[in-house]
Amino acid sequence: MGKIIDIINESAHDGTLMEKLTTICSYLLVVFAVGALANFGRSYLMDVSAMKIIQQIRQKLFSSVMKQDIGFFDKTKTGELISRLSTDSYLVGRSVTFNISDGLRALAQALGATGMMVYTSPKLALIAMGIVPPIVVMSKIYGSYVRKITTQVQDSLAAATSVAEEKVSNIRTVRSFTKEKEEMESYNKALQKVLSLGYKQALASAVFWGSTGFSGNLIVLSVFYAGGYMMSESMLTIGELSAFLLYAAYIGISLSGMTSFYSELNKGLGASTRIWELTDRVPQVPFTGGIVPIKPLQGKIDFREVNFKYPSREESSILSRLNLTMPPGTVTAVVGASGSGKSTLGSLLLRFYDPNSGEIYLDDVNIRDIDPQWLRHQIGVVSQEPALFSCSIADNIRYGATDPSVVTSEMVEDAARQAFADIFIRNFPQQYDTLVGERGLMLSGGQKQRIALARAIIKNPKILLLDEATSALDSESEYYVKEALHRLMVGRTVITIAHRLSTIREADQIAVLDKGAVAELGSYEQLTAMQDGIFRKLVEKQTITY
């Protein structure tokens, strides 16, 4: 551009102006065309790279979350994890693609412009560059602040997401208690915290950008002033001064780009802190690894001197020196007052948690030494409130299989017939393709229970864990569920947590838990014969019902 100005100034009267302008502008047109292609390539490649990197971050993060122990989920809210997967991963992905690309372009542009300024006029370049060091110091201070405030913003945003996720997922409870306004207010409070942190971030950003913009203008102003003086002294031509001003403008733009890069990079670093905390976290109970027994599983279960406290409630002891043996192929009913640790036995057997001390043995092999995934494949669980996924009935039943892809429609229907679920499924217009809704809300309690039983049947486990499987059902549903359970229990080691005598009577042995230990153990006849026994007191207090 400086050359063009000088050519115009020098050749305006010698008749060669247009020829020289045509030549130079032709070269510049080629340069601009190459630049446009480079910009196209950079934008496309960075966009594609960003999408791939964000996808990989989300895959790695979700994989890490899926491998965490249950104690981790006791302490971590679902909404927070969703926020990490969506917002934080997006920030990090954009920071390491477009942001770095923009930063490198700004750096190259600044270095090139600085070199040409020095080449054009070292003295004028020294004057202009005197303003840069304060900008660098300011950028350093601003960057560390932005990283800190971004982490706080992302944490508060995750908390707000968690509030929204919890209230939306429990909308029926909210609606039945007419708490819509209260929940709106709680979400607004969470958003207000995000907004107040955003104000701080905005203030810091405004001060920084205002300062850098002013500094860039100072560079141009100083070049104008000093350059004008040097041109008047014939130390510079008008074209050289014009070129120098453009180089100064390029540096101003580049400084803006580099400070933006630095700001966004620190935002990405702030967001990445939480992501790496999750991806680097080692679960307390390993996801996989350990021995896979070669011999066929018999199903003998031994709890030996087991002590346990939940990680989220370490001040409260749940089990204390508990000893209990369950012979293979037998039914053990576990009873006790609320909070006595009945459901905890199932969680420990599934190795959702490890005991604080003591051991649990399966066929005389410590379950700590067994591959957790293999162990869970051997255990079928039917709980009081079964969790179904928002997909078809057939997919929910097929979910119980070790390899759902090999399960045929005939196998699904056979499992449903054994669970007495086929009776109501056939009445739906779409039958096995009927969508059950979120957590199975489109089905009744009895229908969900029978689908959960079909899922357990198709799993064909050696050990069956029944946690209050019939306590919340109407008489008709209870009849069908009990019939299905009787079929399912044959030849399996069964642990049933129950409050109904009709279920307890049929057990081979009854374990009565009290104060975290087995206080009484025996058959129904033996326990009812004990005049001052805990079991009889539970019946008298109607903790165990008819």
N, C-alpha and C positions, 0 to 999 in steps of 0.2 A: 504494500500500500504506500509505503514511504517512497519507493522507487517510482510509482505511478505519479505521485504528487510532484516529485522532482522532474520527471519527464515532461509533465504538463507545464511546469514552471520554466523549464529550459527549452522545450521544443515548440512552444506555442507559436513561434513566428518563423521557424525554418522549414515548415512543410512536411516534417517527418513524424509529427505527433501521432496521427492515426495509425500509421504503420507500426510504430513502436507500441502503441496502446493495444493494437490487435494482437501482436505477438505475446505481450505480457498477459493480457486477459485470457488468451487461449490456454496458456500454461496454468493460470489460476483456475480456469474452468475445469481442467483435468484434475487439479489438486482437490477442488471442491467436490467433484464427482466421486473421487476415491474416498474422500472423507465421509460422504453420504453413505457409500457402501460399507465403510468401516463402522459407522454408527448403526446401520441396519444390522450388521453381523453381531456387533456387541450387544445391542438390545435383545435380539433374538436368542443368542447364546446364554446371556445372563438370565433371561426369563425362563428358559428351559432348565438351566442349571438350578435356579432358585426353586422351581417346582420339584425337581428331583431331590434336592437336598432337604427341603421341607418334608417330602414324603419319607426319606430315609430317617430323618430325626424322629418323625412321628412313629414310624415302624419300630425303631429302636426303643423309644420311650414307652410305647404301648407294650412291647415285648417285655421290657423290664418291669412294668407295672404288673403284668400278668404273672410274673414269676415271684412276686413278693409274698411274704408270709401273711397269714390272716391278721396277725397282730398289727401289721403296718396299716391295713385297711380299718382297723378299729380306731386308729388315731388320725387317719387322713380322710378328709371329706372328698366325696366323689366329684363335686363341682370344682374343687381345686385341681384335681387331676385332669379334668376336662379342659380347664383353662390352660394348663401346661401343654396339653396336646394341641390346642387350637392356637391361642394367641402367642404364647411364648415361642413355640416352634416356628411360627410364621416370622416373628421378629428376628430370630436367629438366622433363619434361612435367607431373608432379605439382606441382613447385615453382611453375610459372607459372600454375597453374589453382587447384586446391583451396587451396594454401598462400597464394597472394595473396588469394583470396577470404576465407579465414579471417583473414588479417592485416588486411584492410580492415574486416571486421566488428568485429574486436577494437579497431581504431583508432577507428571510429565510436562504438562502445560506450564506450570510455574517454573520448573527448571529450565525449560526451553526459552521461555520469555526472559528469565533472569540472565541466562547466557547471552542472549541477543542484546539485552540492555547494556550489559558490560561491554560487549563487542562494539556497540554503537557509541556509547559514551561512558567510560568507567566512572568519571567524576559524578555525572548525573545519576548513575546507578547507585553509587554509594549514598547519595542524598536520599533517594527513594527507599532504599533498603533499611535505612535507620529506623523506620517505623515498624518493621516486621518483628523484632525480638519481643516487644511488649505483647503482641498478638499471640505469639507462641506460648508465653507464660500464662496469659489469660485462658488460652485453649486448654492447657494442662489442668488448671484449677476447675474450669467448667466441666471438663470431661469426667473427672473423678466425682464431681457432684452429681452429674447426670446419671452416672452408673449407679450411684447409691439411691437416688430418687426413683430411678426406673425400677429397681428391685422392689422398692416399697409400693410403687404404683401397680406392678404386676401381682404382688402379694394381695393387695387390697382388691384388685380386680378379680383375682381367683376366689377371694372370700365372697365377693358379691355374686359371682357365678355359682358358688356353692349354695348360697341362700336361695337363688332363683331355682336351681336344680332340685333342691329339697322340697320347696313349696309346690312346684309344678308337679313333681312326681307323687306328691300326696294331696293333690287338688281335691279329691273326694272328702278327705278329712277336713281340709280347710273350708270347703263349701258347707259341709254338714254342721260345722260349728260357727258358721258365718264370720270367719276371721279374715275375709278378703282385705278389708281396710288395714288391719294390723299387719298383714303380710306385705301389703304394698308399702306400708310405712317402714317395715324392717328392711325391705330391699332398697327403698329410697335412702335410708341411713347408710347402708353399705355403699351405695353409689355416691353419696355425699362425701364419704371418706376418699373415694377415688378422685372425686372432683377437687377436693381441697389439696390433695397431693399434685393433681394436674395443674392447679393454680401456681404452686411453687415451681413446678417444672416450666410452666409457661413464663413466669417472671424471670427465671434464670436464663431461659432461651431468649427472651426479649432483650435483656441487658447485654447478653453476649452478641446477638446479631446486630443490635444497635451499635455496639462498640466496634465490631469488626467492619460494619458498613462505613462507619465514620473514619476508621483507620484506612480503609481502601480509598475513600475520597481524599484523605489527607495525602496519600501517595500521589494521586493524580494532580492535586493542587500544588504539591511541592515540585512535581515535574513541570507543570505549567510555569510556575514562577521562576525556578532556576533555569529551565530550558529556554524560556523567553529571554532571560538575561544573556545566556550563552549564545543564542541565535543573534541577538543584537550586537554581540562582540564577534560575530562571524566564526564562532567555534562550532556551530551546528548549522546544517541547512534546514530549510522548512520541512523537507521530506523526512530527514532524520528525526527531527522533533516530533513530527506526526507519527512516525513509526515507533518512536520511544513511548509516546502517549498510548498507542495501541498495546504495546508490550506491557505497559503499566496497568492498562485496563484488563489485559489477560491475567496478570498477576492478581489483580483485585478479584476477578471472577474465580481464579484458582484458589485463592485463600478462602473465599466463600465455600467453594466445593470441598476443600480439605477440612474446614471447620465443621461443615455438614457431615462429612465422612466420619470425623472424629466423634461428633455428637451421636450419630446413628450407631457407630461401632460400640460406644459405651452403653447405649440402650440394648444392643444385642448381647453384650457381655453381662449386663444386669439380668436380662431374661434367661440367658444360658446358665446362670448360677443355679437356678432351681431345676433346670432340666438335667444338668450333670449330677446334681444331688440325687435325683431319682435313678438315672441310668447307671450311676456308679454304686448305688446302694446294694449291699450283699444281703439277701434275705436270711433271717435267723434260722428258718427251716428251709433247707435246700429244695430247689424246684425239682431236680432230678439227680440221679447218681446213687449208687449203692448196689447191693446184691439183688439178683432176681432168683428166688428159690427154684431149684430144678424139680424137686419132688412136688407132687400134687398137694395143694393146700387142703389141710384137714379142717382148720377153723378153730383151733384151740386158742383162747385169749387169756393172758395173765397180766393183771395189774399188780405190781410189786412195790410196796412202800412209796406210792406216788404222792408227791406234794406238788401243788400247783397254785399259782396266782396269775391272773390275767395281766398281760403287759401294760394295759391301760388302767389297771386298778391294782397296783402292786401292794397297796396298803391292806388289801383284803384277801385273806387266804380262802381258797375255794375247796381244795382237797388237802387232806392232812394224813399222811401215812396210810393211804388207802390200799387195801389188798383185796383182790377179787379174781377168782378163776372161773372161766366159762368153758366147759367141756365142748368139744366139737359136736355139731349137730343138735345142740340143745337150745332151749329158749330161756333167756334170763330176763326177768322183769326187774327194772330198776325203779324204785319208788322212794319217796321222801318229800319233805316239805319244800316249798318254793325256795330256791337259792341254795339247796343242799348239794348241788353239783351234778345232777343227773345228766343234763345235756352236755356238760363238760366232758364226761366220759367219752361220748361220741366224737367230740372235737379232738380229743387227745388220740383216740384210736385212728381217726382219719389223718392224724398228724398235721392238723391245722396249727397246733402249738406243740411244743415239747415240754414235758414236765420240768419243774425247777429241780427236782431230784426224784429218784426212783426210776423204775424201768417198766416198759410195756412190752410183752412178748407175744408174738404170733407164731404158733407151732414151735415154741421154745427158741425163736430167733428174735433178738431185740429189733423192734421196728425202726430204731435209729440207723440200723445197718441195712435196712431194706430200701430199695428204690421207692421214693414216695409215690411216683406215678403208678408203679405196679401195685403198690399197696392199695391205693384208692380204686384201682380197677377191680379189686376183689371185694369191695364194700358197696352195697346198695343202700341208699338213704331215702326214706320217705318221711317227710316232716309234717308238722301240723299245718303249716301254710306253705305248700310247695311253690317254688318259683318257676314260672313258665316264661319262655321267651316270646317276643312279639313276632311270631312266624306261624306257620300252619300247625295243625294238630299232628300231622305225620312227621314234620320236622322236629317237633318237641319230643315225640316218642323215640324217633331215630337218634336223638341227641344222647341217649343213654348208652348206645353201642360204642365199643372201643374204636371201631372204624365205621362211621355212619354210611360211608360210600358203598359198602358191600351189603347194606341192609335193604332187602327188597320190599315192595309194597305188601306182599303176602306175609312177610315176617312182621311188619308193622301191624297189620290187621289181626294176625294171630295173637300178638302181645296185647292188643286192645281187647280182644275177645276174652282172654284169660283175666284181664283186669275189669271185666264187665263194663268197659268204656264203649265198646262197639254199639251197645244198646242206644245211647244218646247220640253218638257220632253219626249214625246212619240217618238220624232225623234232621241233620243240618243240610241245607241245600247243596253246599259244597263238600259235605262229608269230611274226609280226611284232609282236604285242602282248605278247610275253614281257618281263618286267621283268629287267633285267640286274644289279640290286643296286648297292650303293654302289661307285663307281669300276669297275663292270663285273666285280665279284668272282665273279659266278655263271657267268662264261664262262671258257673256257681262253684262253691267250695267243694262239693262232692264230685263235680265233673273234673275240676283241677286235680283232686286227689287221685281219681282213677287214671287220669293221664300220667300222673307222676308214678303210679304203680306200674303202668304199662312200660314206662321208661325204665323202671327198675327191672322188670321182667326181661326186657330185651338186652339188658346188661348182663343178666344171668350171674349175679355175684355169689360168692361162697359165704359171705357174711352179710347179714341184713340188719340195718340200724333203723328202728322205727321210733320216731320222736313224736309222741302224742298224735299218731296218725289218724285216729278216729274221734278225737275229743270234741272237735268243732263241727261235727256233721249231724244232719238230721237223721231220723231213724232209717229211712229208705237208703240213703247214701251210705250210712254206717253198715247196713246189712251187706251191700254190694262190696264195699271196701274190705270188710272182714272176710267175706268169702274169697276175695282175691288174695288177701294176705295169707289165709290158710294154705292156698295153693302155692304161694311164693315161699312160704317158710319151710316147706318139706325139704329135708336133707341139708338144711343150712344152719349155721350158728346165728342165732337171732338175739339181738339186744333190743328190748322194747321198753321205752320210757312211757309209763301209763299212769292214769289216775282212776281208771275204771276197773272194778273188781272182775267184770266179765272178761277182761283181757288178762288180768293178773292171775286169775285162777288157772288158766291154761298153761302157765309157764312151768318149766321144769324146776326152776329155782327162782326165788325172789330175794333181791338184795335191797336192804333198807338202808338208805344213806342218812346219816345224822352227823352234823358238825364236820363234814368233809371226809368221813370215813364210813366203812360198812359196819353199821351197828348190829344188824341182824341178817342172817342168811339161812334160807331153808325153803321148804315147800310151803304151799298155802296152808295146808293142814298143820304143819309144825309151827308156823308163825301165829296162826289164830289160837293155838293152844296155849300160847304164852300170855298169862293173865296181865302182866304189867309191861308187856312188850310195846315197843314203839309202833310196830305195824298196827296193832289193835287200837292204839291211841289215834293213829292217822285215820282209821276207819271211823272211830267214834266222833272225831272232829270233822268228818266228811271231807278231809283232804283227799281221801280215796273214796270215790262215789260208786253207787250201784249202776 
